[in-house]
Amino acid sequence: MIVRKGVSLFFLSYLLIVFQCDCFSQRKGKVDLPTIAIVTTGGTIAEKKDPETGSLIPIVSGYDLVQAVPGISDLAKIKIFEFSNIDSSRMTPDIWKNLSKKVDVILKDTEIDGAIVTHGTDTMEVGAYFLDLTVQSEKPVVFVGAMKDASSFSPDGPENIYNALVQITSKQAHCFGVTVTLNQYIHSPRDVRKTETTNIQTFDSGKKGCLGYIAAGMVHCFRKRFCSQKFFLPKTLKDVSLIKTFAGDNGSLVRYAADSDVKGIVIEGVGAGNVNEEVYKAILYALEKDIFVVLTTAVFDGAVYPLYGGNGGGYELQQRGVIFAGDLPSEKARILLMLALAQDNSSSETIAKCFEM
Ligand code: ASP
C-alpha cells in the first residue's frame, strides 16, 4: 500500500507488530548455515520514489529488502522481523528502547546467531549507540542502511545488507558488539558520525578510525572497540535537553530548559569545552535547580577539557559541577545521560563515571 500523506504515513508505518517470515530459511542443503534476524525499522534503504511526486516514501517490505540481496541464502538462513517503517528523523529514545527490547528478545532464541537492524542513516549512529548501551545479548548486532533508495540507479542497500551478513557470520568480528556498517566499513556506534548528506561514504569514525573493513566476502579487523558499558532498560527515560551554544548566545535557551521539566541539559560548547559568560550564568542557574549539566563540543575530533579559566571557561565549568563528556558527541551524550539518570541511585558521581568510559 502506498500512503502519500506524511503524518498518516508515520502512524501507519510505525507498527510495533512484528511480522516474522521464514521464507528465506528453507533452502535445501543449507542446514548448517547460521540463522540471522533482520529487524527492519525504515530509512532510505526501505524507500522508493513515489511515481507521482518524485519524493521518497517507505514502501519496501522486509521481504523485498532481503530478496534484493543476491546470494543471501548462501550465507545464512534469514528471519525477518518488521519492527517499523519510518524515516529515522522520526526515531525517539522511546522507540529505540522498544527496539532494544525487541532485539534482545529475538537474540534470546538459541537458534538465532545475530541480528541485522536496518535503519535510516540520519540518526543511525545514535540509535545504534542506544542499543550498544542496552542490548544485553552478546550476539552480534549490525546496523545497516543506505544512502540511495531502492529505486535509484545503483542502490547501496543490498550490498550493505550482504556485507553485514559477511560480518555477522565471521567469527573474527564477534567482539565488536553493536556496529554501524556501511559502504564496507565497520564502525563503533560510539565513535562514528554521519559526515555527508548524500554520499555513500558518509560514516566516519574520525581519528579513532573504523573497527574493520569488509571486502571480497572477508572481514579485516583493524582495532578493538575502546569502551563499552551496559545499562538495564529503564521503564521510563528522563527528559534531557540538548542545546548548542553560539557566538552572542544570551543563555535564554539554557534558562528556558532549566525552567521546564528536564532532569538534565547537554550543552554543546565550543572548542575544548567553553561557553560565554551569559551561558555560564544560565548554567549556574540550571545547576542550582539540581539539573545535571553535561558539556560536549561542536568540534568533530577531540574531547572537552577543564583547560580555560574565567566565567565560561572549561576549568570554571568543571569547578561548578558541570560533567565533561570527553569526546562523546552531543546527541550520544544526551542518550548516555538519559540512561544514567534512569538508573537507581544515580548521583553526580555515578553519572560522571559513566562519561569517563
Ligand atoms: N532520511 C533517511 C533516514 O535517516 C536517510 C537515510 O536513511 O539514509 O531515515
Residues whose N, C-alpha, C, O or C-beta is under 5 A from the ligand:
A	BS01	LIG	G43 T44 I45 I86 D87 S88 S89 H119 G120 T121 D122 T123 G145 A146 M147
